[in-house]
């Protein structure tokens, strides 16, 4: 070989030979770096997806609170595109659907949520409201009770109280008083005596349900805090009136401002209470003469009502023997008609009970034959009922 050829051959670099271990190590490093990159990219992707989902949801909340239900529906649906299994997003979409008058669609979402969380107070309440809106009372009751006894993440005691209140109002509004009564009683029993706002609500519900005794107790509790509070005064007056406690009712009425006493629906009750008080011979501290005059006035009033009723139905009160209730009441009361005889009552005050009893019987007989009386006769008739004298 020539010297030039040797020189060329010596100038070539020999190829670098890597060991198997080095190659394997390099592959592992590359694989680790690739996995880390992929994981980082995946986290970034999911983070972006969650951010988009939350942004759409937040926008939906803004739209919903602003009353823009149509936009809220779009926003909630967009949120679910990025997070389709998000129970919170589904729940709010269901609420928006119900608000848009699409309760059946909302109900489908809610039933799916309920199957996963049957004890959810929030989901049960939403289903109850959809059922109540459609007047599906059985379903409404089931879901309302599910909400009352369900799980609430925040303020469970307050939420259960509010749900039972809502149920009671629904039942009363739909004329279901018999079913409303136990709910209202339970609501009253769970109301703290120190919570005046809740007591006001309970008192009004008790009035609507005609639970007069319980209502009066609630309003008295409120008046112990503020004796001049107009709403409890009116509630107490109404309750006492319907319980036949007319002296107490008059006291509550008299403590009200005139504008309340003369309001529609109240003025007649107040007037009747005054009339009963004026004709009541059993008030304490009355003289014998005052009792006698009141008893005589009551008998005279009742006798006139009896005669008017007999004329109305075409009966003779003087027929013998007495057969009808009108005739019997008239015959038994003749000796007590206001004449010189009533003056003897002042000498025998124990006779007032018997005299008033006959007046009540005449009013009862007339009411049975001719319907409930009006004016002063109604006052006397109600007074008799409060004394335990009722129509046969």
C-alpha positions in Angstrom: 0.0 0.0 0.0 1.3 3.4 -0.9 2.0 6.0 1.7 -0.9 8.2 0.4 -3.4 5.4 0.9 -2.2 4.7 4.3 -2.6 8.3 5.2 -6.2 8.4 4.0 -7.0 5.2 5.9 -5.5 6.6 9.1 -7.6 9.8 8.7 -11.0 8.0 8.9 -12.8 8.1 12.4 -13.8 4.8 13.8 -17.6 4.5 14.6 -18.6 4.9 18.3 -20.0 1.7 19.6 -22.6 2.0 22.5 -23.2 -0.7 24.9 -26.6 -2.4 25.3 -27.1 -1.0 28.7 -26.5 2.5 27.5 -29.1 2.1 24.8 -31.6 0.7 27.2 -31.0 3.5 29.7 -31.6 6.1 27.0 -34.8 4.5 25.9 -36.0 4.5 29.5 -35.2 8.1 30.0 -37.0 9.0 26.8 -40.0 6.9 27.8 -40.2 8.6 31.2 -39.9 12.0 29.7 -42.7 11.1 27.2 -45.0 9.9 30.0 -44.4 13.0 32.1 -45.1 15.2 29.1 -48.3 13.3 28.3 -49.4 13.5 31.9 -48.7 17.2 32.0 -50.6 17.7 28.8 -53.5 15.6 30.1 -53.7 17.6 33.3 -53.6 20.8 31.4 -56.4 19.6 29.1 -58.6 18.5 32.0 -57.9 21.7 33.9 -59.0 23.6 30.8 -62.1 21.5 30.5 -63.0 22.0 34.2 -62.4 25.7 33.9 -64.7 25.9 30.9 -67.4 23.9 32.7 -67.2 26.1 35.8 -67.3 29.2 33.7 -70.4 28.1 31.9 -72.0 27.1 35.2 -71.2 30.4 36.8 -72.7 32.2 33.9 -75.8 30.1 34.2 -76.1 31.0 37.8 -75.9 34.7 36.9 -78.5 34.3 34.2 -80.8 32.3 36.5 -80.7 34.8 39.3 -81.4 37.6 36.8 -84.5 35.8 35.7 -83.1 35.0 32.2 -84.1 31.4 32.3 -83.6 30.8 28.6 -79.9 31.9 28.8 -79.5 29.9 32.0 -80.6 26.8 30.3 -78.1 27.3 27.5 -75.3 28.0 30.0 -76.1 24.9 32.2 -76.2 22.7 29.1 -72.9 24.0 27.9 -71.4 23.3 31.3 -72.7 19.7 31.1 -71.0 19.3 27.7 -67.6 19.7 29.5 -68.7 17.8 32.6 -71.6 15.5 31.7 -71.6 13.5 35.0 -71.6 16.6 37.3 -74.5 16.1 39.7 -74.5 19.8 40.7 -74.8 20.9 37.1 -77.6 18.5 36.4 -79.5 19.7 39.5 -79.3 23.3 38.5 -80.4 22.5 35.0 -83.4 20.6 36.4 -84.3 23.6 38.5 -84.1 25.9 35.4 -86.2 23.5 33.4 -88.9 23.6 36.1 -88.7 27.4 36.2 -89.2 27.4 32.4 -92.4 25.4 32.7 -90.7 22.2 31.6 -91.1 20.3 34.8 -91.3 16.8 33.1 -87.8 17.3 31.6 -86.5 18.6 34.9 -88.1 15.7 36.7 -86.1 13.2 34.6 -82.8 14.7 35.7 -84.0 14.8 39.3 -85.1 11.2 39.4 -81.7 10.1 38.1 -80.1 12.1 40.9 -82.5 10.7 43.5 -81.6 7.2 42.4 -78.0 8.0 43.3 -78.8 10.0 46.4 -82.3 8.9 47.7 -81.8 10.8 51.0 -81.0 14.2 49.4 -83.2 16.8 50.9 -82.4 19.2 48.1 -83.5 16.8 45.3 -86.6 15.7 47.1 -87.7 19.3 47.6 -87.2 20.1 43.9 -89.3 17.0 43.0 -91.9 18.1 45.5 -92.3 21.5 44.0 -92.7 20.1 40.5 -95.4 17.7 41.8 -97.1 20.6 43.8 -97.1 22.8 40.7 -99.0 20.0 38.8 -101.3 19.4 41.8 -100.1 15.9 42.2 -100.8 15.8 45.9 -99.7 12.2 46.6 -96.3 12.7 44.9 -95.9 16.2 46.5 -96.5 14.7 50.0 -94.0 11.9 49.4 -91.3 14.2 48.2 -91.9 16.9 50.8 -91.6 14.3 53.5 -88.5 13.0 51.8 -87.1 16.5 52.0 -88.1 17.1 55.6 -86.4 13.9 56.8 -83.6 14.0 54.2 -80.0 15.1 54.4 -79.1 18.8 54.1 -75.5 19.9 53.9 -76.2 23.4 55.3 -78.6 24.5 58.1 -80.5 21.2 58.2 -82.8 22.3 61.0 -83.8 25.6 59.3 -84.3 23.9 56.0 -86.6 21.2 57.4 -88.6 23.9 59.1 -89.0 25.8 55.8 -89.9 22.7 53.9 -92.6 21.8 56.4 -93.9 25.3 56.3 -94.1 25.1 52.5 -95.9 21.8 52.7 -98.5 23.2 55.1 -99.1 26.2 52.9 -99.6 24.0 49.9 -102.1 21.8 51.7 -104.1 24.8 53.0 -104.1 26.5 49.6 -105.6 23.3 48.1 -108.3 23.0 50.7 -106.6 19.9 52.4 -107.0 21.2 55.9 -107.3 17.7 57.5 -103.9 16.8 56.0 -102.4 20.2 56.8 -103.3 20.1 60.6 -100.6 17.5 61.6 -98.0 19.3 59.6 -98.8 22.7 61.2 -98.8 21.1 64.7 -95.4 19.6 64.0 -94.2 22.9 62.7 -95.4 24.7 65.8 -93.8 22.1 68.1 -90.4 22.6 66.3 -90.5 26.4 66.5 -88.4 28.0 69.3 -90.3 30.3 71.6 -87.5 32.8 71.1 -87.9 33.0 67.3 -90.5 35.7 66.8 -90.5 35.6 63.0 -91.1 31.9 62.9 -93.8 32.2 65.6 -95.6 34.8 63.5 -95.7 32.4 60.5 -96.8 29.5 62.7 -99.6 31.7 64.3 -101.0 32.6 60.9 -101.0 29.0 59.8 -102.7 28.0 62.9 -105.4 30.6 62.3 -105.9 29.4 58.7 -106.3 25.8 60.0 -108.7 27.0 62.7 -106.6 25.7 65.5 -107.7 28.5 67.7 -106.3 27.3 71.1 -102.8 26.7 69.7 -103.0 30.0 67.8 -104.0 32.0 70.9 -101.0 30.5 72.8 -98.6 31.5 70.0 -99.9 35.0 69.8 -99.8 35.4 73.6 -96.2 34.4 73.5 -95.5 37.1 70.9 -97.5 39.7 73.0 -95.4 38.9 76.0 -92.4 40.2 74.0 -94.3 43.2 72.6 -97.7 43.9 74.1 -98.6 46.5 71.4 -97.6 44.4 68.4 -100.6 44.8 66.0 -100.4 41.5 64.1 -100.4 39.3 67.3 -103.1 41.4 68.8 -105.3 40.8 65.8 -104.4 37.1 65.8 -105.2 36.8 69.5 -108.5 38.7 69.1 -109.6 36.4 66.3 -108.6 33.3 68.1 -110.3 34.3 71.4 -113.4 35.3 69.4 -113.7 31.9 67.8 -113.0 30.2 71.1 -116.0 32.0 72.6 -113.7 34.0 75.0 -115.4 37.2 74.2 -114.1 39.3 77.1 -110.5 38.4 76.2 -111.3 39.1 72.5 -112.7 42.5 73.3 -109.6 43.4 75.3 -107.4 42.5 72.3 -109.6 44.3 69.9 -109.7 47.5 72.0 -105.9 47.5 72.0 -105.8 47.6 68.2 -105.6 50.9 66.2 -109.0 51.9 64.9 -107.9 51.2 61.3 -107.4 47.5 62.2 -110.7 47.3 64.1 -112.6 48.7 61.1 -110.9 46.6 58.5 -113.0 44.3 56.2 -113.6 41.0 57.9 -112.7 42.4 61.3 -115.3 45.2 61.9 -118.2 42.7 62.1 -116.3 40.5 64.5 -115.5 43.5 66.7 -119.0 44.7 66.6 -120.4 41.3 67.6 -117.9 41.1 70.5 -119.0 44.5 71.7 -122.7 43.4 71.5 -122.0 40.2 73.5 -120.2 42.2 76.1 -123.1 44.6 76.4 -125.7 41.8 76.9 -123.5 39.7 79.2 -125.1 39.6 82.7 -122.3 37.3 84.0 -119.6 40.0 83.9 -118.0 40.5 87.3 -118.8 43.6 89.4 -122.3 44.0 87.9 -125.1 45.1 90.3 -128.2 42.9 90.7 -130.2 45.5 88.8 -127.8 45.5 85.9 -127.8 41.8 85.6 -131.6 41.7 85.7 -131.8 44.4 82.9 -129.4 42.5 80.7 -131.3 39.2 81.2 -134.6 40.9 80.4 -133.2 42.5 77.3 -131.8 39.2 76.1 -135.2 37.4 76.6 -137.0 40.2 74.7 -134.5 40.1 71.8 -134.8 36.3 71.5 -138.6 36.3 71.7 -138.8 38.8 68.9 -136.5 36.7 66.8 -138.6 33.6 67.6 -141.8 35.3 66.5 -140.3 36.6 63.3 -139.0 33.1 62.5 -142.4 31.6 63.2 -144.0 34.0 60.8 -141.4 33.2 58.2 -142.0 29.5 58.3 -145.8 29.8 58.9 -146.0 28.4 62.4 -148.3 29.5 65.2 -146.5 29.9 68.5 -149.7 29.6 70.5 -150.7 26.2 69.2 -151.4 23.6 71.9 -149.9 21.3 72.6 -146.6 22.6 71.5 -145.0 20.3 68.8 -142.2 22.2 67.0 -139.0 23.5 68.6 -140.2 27.0 68.0 -143.5 26.4 69.9 -141.8 24.6 72.7 -139.2 27.3 73.2 -141.9 30.0 73.2 -144.0 28.1 75.7 -141.1 27.6 78.1 -140.1 31.3 77.9 -143.5 33.0 78.3 -143.1 33.5 82.0 -139.8 35.3 81.5 -141.0 37.9 79.1 -140.0 41.4 80.2 -143.0 42.6 82.3 -143.2 43.3 85.9 -141.8 39.8 86.5 -138.2 40.6 85.4 -137.9 43.1 88.3 -138.0 40.2 90.6 -134.8 38.9 89.2 -132.9 41.7 91.0 -134.1 40.1 94.2 -133.2 36.6 93.0 -130.0 36.9 91.0 -129.6 33.1 90.9 -132.5 33.1 88.3 -130.3 34.9 85.8 -128.8 31.6 84.6 -132.2 30.1 83.9 -133.5 33.2 82.2 -130.5 33.4 79.9 -130.8 29.7 79.2 -134.3 30.3 77.9 -133.1 33.2 75.7 -130.4 31.0 74.3 -132.9 28.2 73.6 -135.1 30.6 71.7 -132.2 31.8 69.5 -131.2 28.2 68.9 -134.7 27.1 67.9 -135.0 30.1 65.5 -131.5 29.4 64.0 -132.5 25.7 63.4 -135.7 26.7 61.7 -134.7 29.9 59.8 -130.9 29.8 59.6 -128.1 31.6 61.5 -129.2 35.1 62.8 -127.6 38.4 62.1 -126.8 41.5 64.2 -127.6 41.5 67.9 -129.4 38.1 67.6 -126.2 36.6 66.2 -124.4 38.0 69.2 -126.9 36.4 71.6 -126.8 33.1 69.7 -123.0 33.0 69.7 -123.0 34.0 73.4 -125.2 31.0 74.1 -122.9 28.7 72.3 -120.0 29.9 74.3 -122.0 29.1 77.5 -122.4 25.5 76.3 -125.9 25.9 75.0 -126.1 24.5 71.5 -128.9 23.8 69.0 -130.5 20.3 69.2 
